[in-house]
Amino acid sequence: MRKETQPASERLRKKLDIELPLIGFYDAPDPSLFKPLVTPKENDCVFSFYKNWLKGETLHSTRENYGCGGAGSCIWRIQVRSRKEFIKFLADFEGLKVSAELMEASIDSATSYQAENAHIFIGPLKEEGWPYLKTITFLVNPDQLSALMIGAQYHSAPDDPTPVIAPFGSGCREIIPFKDFHIPQASIGATDIAMRQHLPPDLLAFTVTKPMFSRLCTLDERSFLYKPFLERLKKARSNTLFRDSA
């Protein structure tokens, strides 16, 4: 049986000047694969570890140490407050929906992740962790996001599943938003204003499933990556799409 290997992303990253690390969401049994590790404290947001990711460190989340209540809920299905209190907090205190009823319906319709192992790891891509990888997140500026959106739709036919989505949710939910991780699909994220304080203001997230990542990594000379539209954009940005956001 052929061993599954991680696709090479260097060509894609070079063409789009993506220098920030790609961030993987791993559901795995063995912490040793993902060292060096950092552990969240109570109420720590997943994205508060952005600078740790830049240093090559990986966030280690468990049912006992998951950080903020949002991560406990969307990653581990832990209810940190009563349903009524949670809905009231989001709808009335935070003002995220026009009514508690609509907030409740939104929560009920949201995709819930089901962990397969006792450990979740969120950090820079590691080839040895590929079998346990669920999603890959590009941290990108608007120009890079635009190009990745075109890339995500490059192979998509009209009757295929929607190639790019942008669901409502917390920052951590936006990196595992998919109902089916086995189809090629992407999602625009880092739009939760509660977590954006942890990122530079010009960065957004583009999260993809493994099949979509594989598609993006196969983009070649026939694709837009090598055509005039992108070249003109890069020239307009002084030949670089990347701005240092470390």
Order of alpha helices (4+ residues) and beta strands (2+ residues): alpha-beta-beta-alpha-beta-alpha-alpha-alpha-beta-beta-alpha-beta-beta-beta-alpha-alpha
